[in-house]
Amino acid sequence: MSIPEEEKMISILPTVPAPSFVRLGLPGVTGVGAAIRQYFPGLALSGSLAALAIELGKQNWLQTNGISVLTLAIMLGMVVGNTVFPQIALASAAGVTFSKQNLLRLGIVLYGFRLTFQDIAHVGIGGVVIDAMVLSSTFAMAWLLGTKVIKLDQKTAMLIGAGSSICGAAAVMAAESVVRGRAEQVTVAVSTVVVFGTLAIFLYPALYHFNQQWQFLSVSPTAFGIYVGATVHEVAQVAAAASSVSADVANTAVITKMVRVMMLAPFLLMLSAYLSRSQSRQTVGASGGQSLQRGRIIIPWFALGFMAVTGLNSLAILPPAIASGAIEIDTVLLAMAMAALGLTTHVSAIRRAGVMPLLLAALLFVWLIFGGLAITVGVTTWIG
């Protein structure tokens, strides 16, 4: 683990002294037994919260309202993180940080077992184009509005943009590995996904029935399913919103959403390359233009692993039991990562962020509703 990453985690717990191995970025252990003692408390805490989130996520009311396991995990983590965790942070820091970083990356890799490249065929070229246009326009708008108009810091704007444009909390967590945002910046971005994604669950069915009654636009159930999948934040929220319309709309919406999720890996690669060039320009400017020092391109190996696992799953060579087991393990890993994030986030840090992140997310939500509808209608009319 690098020094900056550890310092970020410790910085939000100012009342708890960091153990020496964290401050120095060294293992701090000399054997397997010592390593277990060092990492087990934090892993056990993250795992317990993840298990509780998974059990709560089975409740029908939560599923109906699109409250995902990841959302529950971060909420539980924040409750514990702002009450009892500061008293045990010294013993738990290593395992919690491991969950937030390493288990997250492994979880993103295993996320590929939820997808196949054959999903693309179900929505056609039109669905792919719509997904790509919504993703790129939403993220660009987040970056420009967030940094130029609302005056947010670049990392917060990018994290909010990733959550709104791709796949909610999972995209925020994946982008954090490239952006290197602080825990409170990540939590603020995830919170916006929860707020506006939940609102979308009730708004989209109302829009569909309103249009059916007044016939403002000629939108087929298939087109509406693509629209929902291309513009709603989380997979669970997509399923909840579309299921309120019809089963056919829900099937199309979920497939469209999964195609959108597939775009996470190339998005991360392009974002890493851009940030590397930006870092290079800043270095040149600081040196008076006398030398060129290339910024280091952060290759998100987990994004490549995600694509490889998706490709393997597309071949359908693994027994269904193995694939379903991998998905269950993936849910646990991602829930542990979200719980760890909640543990290391102080509510005071979120309050200091103010209303501006929420304003940016609200503007993006408006764009997803109206801009996404315009893109969907335009592309489906053009391609037929």
C-alpha positions in Angstrom: 0.0 0.0 0.0 1.3 3.4 -0.9 1.9 6.1 1.7 -0.6 8.6 0.2 -3.4 6.0 0.3 -2.8 5.2 4.0 -2.5 8.8 4.9 -5.9 9.5 3.3 -7.5 6.9 5.5 -5.8 8.0 8.7 -6.5 11.7 8.0 -10.2 11.3 8.6 -9.5 9.8 12.0 -7.5 12.6 13.6 -8.2 11.4 17.2 -6.7 8.0 16.6 -2.9 7.6 16.3 -1.8 5.6 13.3 0.1 2.4 13.9 3.7 2.5 12.7 3.3 0.2 9.8 0.5 2.4 8.4 2.5 5.6 8.8 5.5 4.1 7.1 3.7 2.0 4.5 5.4 -1.1 5.7 3.8 -4.5 6.4 4.7 -4.3 10.1 4.4 -8.1 10.4 7.0 -10.8 10.4 4.9 -13.9 10.0 1.6 -15.4 9.0 0.3 -15.3 12.6 1.2 -11.7 13.0 -0.4 -10.8 9.7 -3.6 -12.5 10.7 -3.6 -10.6 14.0 -3.0 -7.4 12.2 -5.6 -7.7 9.4 -8.3 -9.9 11.0 -10.1 -7.4 13.2 -10.7 -5.0 10.3 -11.7 -7.7 7.9 -14.0 -9.3 10.5 -15.7 -5.9 11.1 -16.1 -5.2 7.4 -17.3 -8.7 6.8 -19.8 -8.6 9.6 -21.3 -5.4 8.3 -21.4 -6.8 4.8 -23.2 -10.0 6.0 -25.8 -7.8 7.8 -26.3 -5.7 4.7 -26.8 -8.9 2.6 -29.4 -10.2 5.0 -31.2 -6.9 5.1 -31.1 -6.7 1.4 -33.3 -9.8 1.1 -36.2 -7.9 2.6 -39.0 -7.5 0.0 -39.6 -3.9 0.8 -36.0 -3.0 0.2 -35.8 -4.9 -3.0 -39.0 -3.4 -4.3 -37.7 0.1 -3.6 -34.3 -0.6 -5.3 -32.2 -0.3 -2.1 -29.2 -2.4 -3.0 -26.9 -4.3 -0.7 -24.0 -1.9 -1.5 -26.2 1.1 -0.3 -27.1 -0.8 2.9 -23.4 -1.7 3.5 -22.1 1.9 3.3 -25.0 3.1 5.5 -24.2 0.5 8.1 -20.5 1.4 7.9 -21.2 5.0 8.4 -23.3 4.4 11.5 -20.6 2.3 13.1 -17.8 4.5 11.8 -19.3 7.6 13.5 -20.0 5.9 16.8 -17.8 3.0 18.0 -15.2 2.7 15.3 -12.9 5.5 16.4 -12.4 3.5 19.7 -11.2 0.4 17.8 -9.7 2.0 14.7 -6.1 1.4 15.9 -6.6 -2.3 15.9 -8.8 -2.4 12.8 -7.1 0.1 10.4 -5.1 -2.5 8.4 -8.1 -4.8 7.7 -10.5 -2.0 6.9 -8.0 -0.4 4.5 -7.4 -3.8 2.8 -11.2 -4.2 2.4 -11.6 -0.7 0.9 -8.8 -1.1 -1.6 -7.8 -4.7 -2.4 -11.2 -6.4 -1.9 -12.8 -3.7 -4.0 -10.5 -4.3 -7.0 -11.1 -8.1 -6.8 -14.9 -7.4 -6.5 -14.8 -5.3 -9.7 -13.0 -8.2 -11.5 -15.6 -10.8 -10.4 -18.4 -8.4 -11.4 -17.7 -9.6 -14.9 -19.5 -12.9 -14.1 -22.8 -10.9 -14.2 -22.3 -10.0 -17.8 -21.8 -11.5 -21.3 -20.9 -9.9 -24.5 -24.0 -11.5 -25.9 -26.0 -9.0 -23.9 -25.1 -6.5 -26.6 -27.1 -8.3 -29.2 -30.3 -8.1 -27.2 -30.3 -4.3 -27.3 -28.7 -3.9 -30.8 -26.4 -1.2 -32.0 -29.0 1.4 -31.1 -28.9 0.5 -27.4 -25.1 0.5 -27.4 -25.0 4.0 -29.1 -27.5 5.4 -26.6 -25.5 4.0 -23.7 -22.3 5.5 -25.1 -23.8 8.9 -25.8 -25.5 9.1 -22.4 -22.3 8.1 -20.6 -20.0 10.4 -22.4 -22.3 13.4 -22.3 -23.2 13.0 -18.6 -19.6 12.6 -17.5 -18.5 15.6 -19.6 -21.2 17.7 -18.2 -20.3 16.6 -14.6 -16.7 17.6 -15.2 -17.4 21.0 -16.9 -20.3 22.1 -14.6 -18.7 20.7 -11.5 -15.3 22.4 -12.0 -16.1 25.5 -14.1 -19.6 26.6 -12.8 -20.2 25.1 -9.4 -16.5 25.3 -8.5 -16.2 21.8 -7.0 -12.8 20.2 -6.8 -12.0 18.0 -9.8 -12.0 14.7 -7.9 -15.5 15.2 -6.4 -16.9 16.2 -9.8 -15.4 13.2 -11.6 -16.6 10.8 -8.9 -20.2 12.2 -9.0 -20.0 12.0 -12.8 -18.9 8.4 -12.8 -21.7 7.4 -10.5 -24.3 9.2 -12.5 -23.1 8.2 -16.0 -22.2 4.5 -15.5 -23.4 2.3 -12.7 -23.8 4.1 -9.5 -21.8 3.2 -6.4 -19.7 0.5 -8.1 -18.6 3.0 -10.7 -17.7 5.6 -8.0 -15.6 3.0 -6.1 -13.9 1.9 -9.3 -13.1 5.4 -10.4 -11.7 6.2 -7.0 -8.8 3.9 -7.8 -7.8 6.1 -10.7 -8.9 9.5 -9.4 -7.5 8.8 -5.9 -10.3 10.7 -4.1 -10.6 11.0 -0.3 -13.1 8.8 1.6 -15.5 11.7 2.2 -15.4 12.6 -1.6 -16.3 9.0 -2.5 -19.1 8.9 0.1 -20.6 12.2 -1.1 -20.7 10.8 -4.6 -22.3 7.5 -3.5 -24.8 9.5 -1.5 -26.0 11.4 -4.6 -26.5 8.0 -6.3 -28.7 6.9 -3.4 -30.8 10.1 -3.4 -31.4 10.5 -7.1 -31.5 6.9 -8.0 -34.2 6.3 -5.4 -36.1 9.3 -6.8 -35.8 7.7 -10.3 -37.5 4.5 -9.1 -40.8 6.4 -8.6 -40.4 9.1 -11.3 -39.8 6.9 -14.3 -42.9 4.8 -14.1 -44.9 8.0 -13.5 -43.4 9.5 -16.7 -44.3 6.4 -18.7 -47.9 6.3 -17.6 -48.2 10.0 -18.0 -47.0 9.7 -21.6 -49.3 6.8 -22.3 -52.2 8.9 -21.2 -51.4 12.1 -23.1 -49.3 10.6 -26.0 -46.7 13.4 -26.0 -44.1 11.1 -27.6 -44.3 7.8 -29.5 -42.1 5.6 -27.3 -42.5 1.9 -27.5 -42.0 -0.3 -24.4 -38.6 -1.5 -25.9 -37.5 2.1 -26.3 -38.6 3.0 -22.8 -36.7 0.0 -21.4 -33.5 1.2 -23.2 -34.2 4.7 -21.8 -34.4 3.5 -18.3 -31.4 1.3 -18.6 -29.3 4.0 -20.1 -30.2 6.8 -17.6 -30.9 5.3 -14.1 -28.0 5.0 -11.8 -27.9 1.5 -10.1 -28.7 -1.9 -11.5 -31.1 -2.5 -8.6 -32.8 0.9 -9.2 -33.1 0.1 -12.9 -34.8 -3.2 -12.1 -37.2 -1.6 -9.6 -38.2 1.3 -11.9 -38.7 -0.8 -15.0 -40.5 -3.6 -13.2 -43.2 -1.1 -12.2 -44.0 -0.7 -15.9 -43.9 -4.2 -17.3 -41.8 -7.4 -17.4 -40.8 -6.7 -21.0 -39.6 -3.2 -20.2 -37.7 -4.6 -17.2 -35.9 -7.2 -19.3 -34.8 -4.6 -21.9 -33.8 -2.1 -19.2 -31.6 -4.5 -17.3 -29.9 -5.7 -20.4 -29.2 -2.1 -21.5 -27.9 -1.3 -18.1 -25.5 -4.3 -18.2 -24.2 -3.1 -21.5 -23.6 0.3 -19.9 -21.8 -1.4 -17.1 -19.5 -3.1 -19.6 -18.3 0.4 -20.6 -16.8 0.8 -17.1 -13.5 -0.8 -18.1 -12.7 1.3 -21.2 -13.9 4.4 -19.4 -11.4 3.8 -16.6 -8.6 3.3 -19.1 -9.4 6.5 -21.0 -9.7 8.4 -17.7 -6.4 7.2 -16.5 -4.7 8.2 -19.8 -6.3 11.7 -19.6 -5.2 12.3 -16.0 -1.7 11.2 -16.9 -1.5 13.8 -19.7 -3.0 16.4 -17.4 -0.3 15.6 -14.8 2.3 16.0 -17.5 1.1 19.4 -18.5 1.1 20.6 -14.9 4.6 19.3 -14.4 5.8 21.2 -17.5 4.0 24.4 -16.4 5.6 24.2 -13.0 9.1 23.8 -14.5 8.7 26.8 -16.7 8.5 24.7 -19.9 12.1 23.6 -19.7 11.5 19.9 -19.5 8.8 17.4 -20.2 8.0 14.8 -17.5 5.4 12.4 -18.4 2.6 11.7 -15.9 2.4 8.1 -14.8 -0.4 6.3 -16.5 -2.3 4.2 -13.8 -3.3 1.1 -15.6 -6.3 -0.2 -13.6 -5.5 -3.9 -13.8 -8.9 -4.7 -12.2 -10.6 -3.1 -15.3 -8.7 -5.4 -17.6 -9.6 -8.3 -15.3 -13.2 -7.3 -15.4 -13.2 -7.5 -19.2 -11.3 -10.8 -19.2 -13.9 -12.3 -16.8 -16.7 -11.0 -18.9 -15.2 -12.6 -21.9 -14.8 -15.9 -20.1 -18.4 -15.8 -18.9 -19.5 -15.1 -22.5 -18.0 -18.4 -23.6 -20.4 -20.3 -21.3 -17.8 -22.9 -20.5 -18.1 -22.7 -16.7 -20.8 -24.7 -14.9 -23.6 -22.4 -13.8 -23.0 -23.3 -10.2 -19.4 -21.9 -10.4 -20.6 -18.7 -12.1 -23.4 -18.1 -9.5 -21.0 -18.8 -6.7 -18.6 -16.3 -8.1 -21.4 -13.7 -8.1 -22.2 -14.4 -4.5 -18.6 -14.0 -3.5 -18.5 -10.8 -5.6 -21.5 -9.4 -3.7 -19.7 -10.1 -0.4 -16.4 -8.5 -1.5 -18.1 -5.3 -2.8 -20.3 -5.1 0.3 -17.1 -5.4 2.5 -15.5 -2.6 0.5 -18.5 -0.3 0.9 -18.8 -1.1 4.6 -15.1 -0.2 5.0 -15.7 3.1 3.1 -18.5 3.9 5.5 -16.3 3.1 8.5 -13.6 5.6 7.4 -16.0 8.4 6.6 -17.0 11.1 9.1 -20.4 12.8 8.8 -18.6 16.1 9.6 -16.6 15.7 6.4 -19.8 15.3 4.4 -21.3 18.3 6.0 -18.2 20.3 5.1 -18.8 19.4 1.5 -22.0 21.5 1.5 -24.9 21.4 -0.9 -22.8 22.0 -4.1 -22.2 18.3 -4.8 -25.9 17.7 -4.4 -26.6 20.5 -6.8 -24.3 19.0 -9.4 -25.9 15.6 -9.0 -29.4 17.2 -9.4 -28.3 18.9 -12.6 -27.0 15.6 -14.0 -30.3 14.0 -12.9 -32.3 16.5 -14.9 -30.0 15.9 -17.9 -30.4 12.1 -17.6 -34.2 12.5 -17.7 -34.5 15.0 -20.5 -31.2 14.7 -22.4 -31.3 10.9 -22.1 -34.9 10.9 -23.5 -33.8 13.1 -26.4 -30.9 10.8 -27.2 -33.1 7.7 -26.9 -35.8 9.1 -29.2 -33.3 10.5 -31.7 -31.2 7.3 -32.0 -34.1 4.9 -32.1 -35.8 7.1 -34.8 -32.5 7.3 -36.8 -31.6 3.6 -36.6 -35.2 2.4 -36.6 
